[in-house]
Amino acid sequence: MLLFAAACAPQDRSPVSERAPVAHAEGDDSTTRWRSDGYGLFIERRGDTLHHYEVTAISCVRSLTSIRQSSRGDTIRFVAPSTNGDLGGVEDAFDLQPGPSPDRQWMSVDGAISRIGLIRDTQRPARCDSTAAADPRATYAVFWHTWHEHYPFFTLKRIDWNAVDRAHRSRIDSTTTPRALFEHFREMIAPFTDAHTFIHATTLDIGYGGGRPLPSGYARNADSLIRHVIATRYLTQGLRPMLNGQMEIGRLAADIPYVRLTSFAEYARDPRFAVQLDSLETALDTLLVDADRWRGLVIDVRQNGGGSDVFGTVIAGRLADRDYVAYDKVIRNDTTVESARTAPQRAMVVRSPRRRFTGPVVLLTGIESVSAAETFAMALMGRQPAVTRIGEHTQGVFSDVLTRRLPNGWMFGLPNEIYLTTTGVAYDGPGVPPDITVPVFRTSDVRAGRDPAIERALRMLAASAADSLSGAARRP
């Protein structure tokens, strides 16, 4: 999951020769205006500055300003102060590239798996010429309209958003306190049980985040004990941290590495995405140094809060013997029709030219496998030989989080994208299912010092190795 004001959209696959030239040369002070295909963005470029606005049918809220940093070929880079708290301070960097015609261009965001399409606009929306009212009624209206125009899962979640409006709007007036308004918002979105929804009432220093409830008997607030059980009972030499502590590695056996990924973010202290990506590649080189001697590999994302989808496809590329489709991605792009979608955006797993492992892989998943941990599971589905998923369903949220600001200064977020398998299946809601279901982190198991999912993975890899030896013995 990326957390930013501008998210991603379709990649331009037109030949370079058909692309339009960059609209502005360096130092050009002219103004052009652009609206996004989905995402509710209006962007005004004045020379070397981009002014970003979040718009609905009734509102226009200024979000950020990004400044031209550099140019390379037909790509112009803009940088703004970070809003990517989800990525641990990764700077907001935007690359503008020409589109298939002079009236279209692309904007990519560091860490996103795809790009956002921009369409030239003739004039600035009139509602962007004034400051939005910050009273409770106006704030409520922006909140409701943003969900109405962008949320793609009302039908999936069986929520009548108009009925929600009727239940709340009439109870809000100029005397509604900030705390009461926050409670209205919380009550409105809690039934979605969607981990990519949140409200941050900055003036009150309180917040709410959605999500599916943990199953009965789940070991809550036991992260340290879970890690201790894994490190001391199953690993030969404990866990060794890498990637700024977001990855830990150990050995279940001399020839079976164990990789515990707790995030797809914050892979370096340096906030630049390119530095974090280089850190990941270096760590994978170290991990895979003796991969030719491995009998199998176990990757654990059962306690992973997400981050950048790009990192997941890079890791998948270290496990691939060929290029293949990771998933397709569509975006809601009609403010009145929930089912309207952009053309699919294709994300690929590209076989890495660096060190790789192409033998048996087990992926451990559970309800705390969230967002980018789930798109990682999807990115491994096309791998051959197939990756075996052991554990329980993932959380069930995939979209980048569309972050929005309210006129009163509060922030909130919601999804507006859908990830699809190559056969058109979406896992929003129930999550990615395991191939082999094993209870994950039940209190009784943790207290007994057991991890049934790891035990099941070891049995499966042992059986796989035995089958391989048997097959080799039968060959003349």
N, C-alpha and C positions, 0 to 999 in steps of 0.2 A: 504494500500500500504506500502510495506517495501522498503526502499531505501538502497541497499547494493550491493557490488560487487559480492557476491555469494548469489544466491537465493535458491529456494526449489525445490525438486523433489520427485519421488515416494517413498512411505513408503514401508518398507520391512515387508511383512506379513508371511514370512516363520517361522516355529516353531523354538524356541530357540535352540533345540537340533540339528538343521540342519545348524546352523550358524557357520562360521569359527571363530577360535580364533583371538584375537587382533594380528595384524601383528607385532607390536613392543612392547617390554617390556620397562619399564621405564629405561632411561639412554642409550638406544640403539642408536648408532650413524650411523647406516646404512641408506641408502637412498632408498626411493621408489617414484615412479612417477605415477600420476593419471590424467586422463582426465574425464571431466564431461559428462553426458548424457544430451545434450543440454547446454545452458548457456555459451559455449565458454570459459571454464576454464581449465587451466592446473595447477596442484598442485604438488609441490615437497616437500616430507617430508624428512627432515634430522634430525633424532633423535627426539628431542622435539620441533622442529620448522617446521612450514608450510610456504612455500613460494608460494604465489598466483599470477598467471599470467592470463591476459585476452588475448585470442588468436583469430585470424582470419586466413584465408587462406594465408594472406600476412604479418601478424604482430604478435608480442608478446610484451605486455606491462606489466611490473611489477606493481601489484596493492598494495598488503600489505603483511605483515609478521605477523603471529600469533604464540604465544608461548604457549606451554603446561602449563596449570594451575593446573589441577587435574585429577584424575581418579576415577571412581566408577563402579565396575563391569566390563562390557565390553565396557564402554563408556569413551573416553578420551576427555577432554575439552581443547580447545585452545582459547586464547583471543588476540584480536588485538585492536589498537587504533580505535575509532569509526568512521565509515562513515555513520552512520544511522541518518543523520540530519532530516529525515522524522519522526523519533521517538523521537526527542528531546534529543538526546545524549545517547540513549540506546547503551551500549557497543556492539561491534562485538564479539560475542562468538560463537564458532563452536564446535559441538560435533561430534566426529568420532565414528562410531559403525561398527562392522563387517557386511558384506552383506551375500548373499546366497552362496558365494564361496570365496576362497582365493583371487581371482582376482577382487572382488567387495567389496565395502564398502559404507556406507552412511555418509553424512555430513549434519547435521541439523544446522540451524541458529536460535538463540533466536528470538522469535516473529513471526517466520514463521509457517504456518499451516502444512507444509509437509517438506520433506527432499530432498536433491540432491544426485543422484546416481553417484558414482565414479567408473571408470573402470581402472584397472591397465594398465599402459603404459610401454613399454620396454625401451624407451629412451626419452630424453629431445628433444623437437622440436628444430631444428637447429636455427630457427629464434629467439629463446629465449636466444641465446648465445651472441647476440650483442644488442646494444642500438638502438632503432628505430630512424630513421631520423625525425627531428622535423620541416622540411621545409613545406611550404603550400601544395605541391603536396602529400607528404607522409601522412600528417595529413588528407587531404581530402580522400585519399585512405582508411585509417583505418576507418574513419567515414562511408563512403559509404559501405564498405564491412561488417561492423558490422550490419548495417541495413539489407543488402542483406541476411545475414546468419541467422538472428534471428527474424526479425519482422514477425508476423504471419497474418497480416491484410492487405497486399497489395491488395488482391482481394476484401475484404470487403470494403476498402476505394477507390477502383477503381484507384489505382496509379500504373503506369508503372515505376518501379524503374530504369530500364535500360534507359528509355527515360529521366528520371531525370538526370541520369549520363551523358548522351550525351549533355544535356543542360548546364551542369555546369563544367565538368572536363576540357574541352578545354579552358575554360576562366580562369583557375587557373595556375599560374606559380610561379617562384621564386620571382617575384616582387609583388605578391598579398599581400596586407597589412593585418594585423590581423583583422582589422575592416571589410574589404571586405570579408575575409574568413568567418567571423561570419555571415555576411549577406547572403552568399551562403548557409550556413547550415540552417539558419532560413527560407529562401525561400524554401529549399528542404523539410522541415518537416512541415511547417505551414499548407499545404493542408490536412494533416492527421486529423486536429482538434482533437488531441488526448491528453488528460490531463496527460497522463503518458509519455509524451515526453518533453525533456528539453535540453537546451545547456547552460553551464555556462563557459563563456570565462573569466577565472580567471585573466589572465594578463590584461584584459581590464575592469574588474569589471562590466561586463554587462551580462545579461542572457535573455533567452527566454523560455517560457513554453507554450505548446499547450493547447487546450481545445475547447469544443463546445461553440459557442457564446450564450450569455444570450438572452432570448426571448425579444421581443419588449415590452417596458413598465416595464421591471424588475427594481426594486429599487436597483440601484447600489450604493455601498459604504454607505449603510444605516444600517449596522449591529447594531449599538447602538440604533437606533430608532426602529428597528424591535424587539430587545430584550426588549426595554421599553414598546412597545405596548403589547407584550405578558405578561410581568410581572405586568403591572398596570391594563390592561383591563380584563384579563382572569383568573389571579391567585388570590387566596384569600389572600396570604401573600407574594407575590413576589417570587423571585428565590433565592435559597440557593446553593452556590457553593460547590462542592465536587471534589475529585480526581484531586487536583492541578488545579482546575478551569475548567477542561475539561468536567465535568458533572455538570449540575445545576438541582435542583429539586424544585417543587412547587406543589400546589393542584388546579386543575380546579374545584373541589368540594371536600367535606370532604372525599369522598370515590373514587375519581378519581385523582390519582397522575399524574403529568406531568414531564417527564424526558427529558431534553435538552442535547443531546450529541454533542459537537462540535469537538470531535476528538476521535480516538481510539489509542491514544498515549499520552505520557507525563503524565501518571497517578500518578507519584511520582517524586520528585526531584532526588531521587537515580536512577542512570542510569541502574541498573541491572533489567533485565526483570522479574525475579522472584519476586523482590520487588514490581514492578508495578502491577504484577498479583495479589499479595497478597493485595495490596491497593484496587484493583477493587473488590475482593471478600468481603473485609471488608465493602466497601461502599454499596455493594448490600445487605449485611446483614442489614445495617442500613436502607436502603430504604425499604426493604421488611418486616420490623418488624411487621407491622399491615396488611400484605397482605391478611389475611383471611377475612378482612372486606371491601376489595375493590370491587367496582362495575365494574371497568375497569381501564385500564392503557393506557396512551398516551406517545409514545416515539417519539421524534422529532430529525431527522438527516438531516434536510433541509439545515443546514450550517455546514457540517461536512467534513473536508478535508482528512479523512482517517487515516491510521495507521496500526495496527496489526490485521489480520484476527482472531487471537486467541482470542482476547478480545471479538469480536462479537459472537463467538461460546460459550464463557463462559456466556455472558449475555443471549443468547438464551437458555442455559441450565437451567437458573433460571426461565424460562417461560415454561419449558417442563414437560410433565407427563410421558415421555418415551424417549428412545434414538431413533434418526433417522438420516438419511443422510442429511448433510447440502448442499453439492455440490461435484462434481468431478472436477478434475483439470488436464489439459494436457499441455505439453510443446513442443514447436517446437524443434526438435532435429536432423534436417538435414540441413546442411548449403546451400544446393542447391535446395531443394524441400520445397516450402512454406507450403504445406499441411501435411508434415511429423509430427507425434506427438508421444510422449511417451505413454505408457499405462496410463489409468486414475488413478489419485491419489484421494483417497476418504477422505473427511473431514466429521467428525461426530459432531452432537450436542448430548452431553451426559447429561442426566438428573442429575441435581445437587442434592447431598444429603443435601444441606443446604436450607435455606429459599427460597421458590419459590412462583410464582403466575401463576395459570393456567386458569384464567378467560379471558374475552375479552380484546384484545390488538389492538391498532391502531398504525400504524407506519406512520409518516409524512415524505414524501420524495419530492425532487426537484432536479433541475439541479446542485445545489451545494452540493448534496449528492454524495461524490466522493470516489471511491476505496473501502477501508474497510467498509465505510458506505453502499456501494452497495453489498458487499459480506455478510454483516450483513442482509440486506434485503433478500438475497438468503437463508441465514441460517434460516430465519424464515418461509420460504415457506412450509416446511414439518411439521410445528407445528399444533397440533389439540387441541382446536378449532383454525381454521385458523386466522392468523393475517390479518387485513384489512389495505391495503396501501392506503393512501389518499394524494393527491397532484399532482405532475407531475413526468415524467420520471426522473430517476437519470442521472448522467453525462455520464455513459457508458464506464468506464474503470475499470478493475478488476485485471489485472496481477500485481504481484510485479514489481517494476521498476528495470530493469537490468541496473545498473550504469556502465559506462565505462569511461576510461581515454584515452586521445589522446596524441600522442607523444609530442605535444607542451605544455602539462600540463593542457589543458582544460578538462572539464568533460561533459558528456552528458548521457541521459537515454532514454530507450525505453522499451515497453512491449515485452514479449516473451511467455506468458502463456495465456490459455483460461480457464475460469470457466464455468462449465456446470451444468444444473439442472439434476435431476435424469432421465428426459426424453430426455436429450441431447441438451437442448436449451441453447444458449449463448446470452448474452445481450450486448456484446461489440458493441459500436456504438450508438444505440438508448437508451440504459440504461434499467433498470428495470422499467416496466410500473406500474402505480398505478391501484388499483382496482376501485377507485372512483377518477375521474379527477376534481381537483379544482385548479384554478390559485394560484400560490405561489409568494408571495412578490411582487405584482404589486405596482407600485408607488402610484396609486390612492388609493389602499386599505391601504397601510402603512400610507400615509398622513391622511387618514380618521380614523386612529387608529383601523383598522379591520384586522383580520386574518381569512379569509374564511375557511381555512383548519381546524383550531381548532374548529370553529363553526360547521363544518360538522362532525367532530369527536364527539363532544358533542351530536349532534342530533342522530348519529348512536348508541352511547352507551346508550342514553336514550331509544331508540327504542329496543335495545337488552335487557335492563333491563325490559321493559314493556312486551316483549315477554316471558321472563323467568317467570315473575309473572303470566302471563296469563296461561302459560303451567302448572305451579304449581297449579293454581286454578282448572284446568281441571282434574288433576290427582285425582283418588279416594283416 
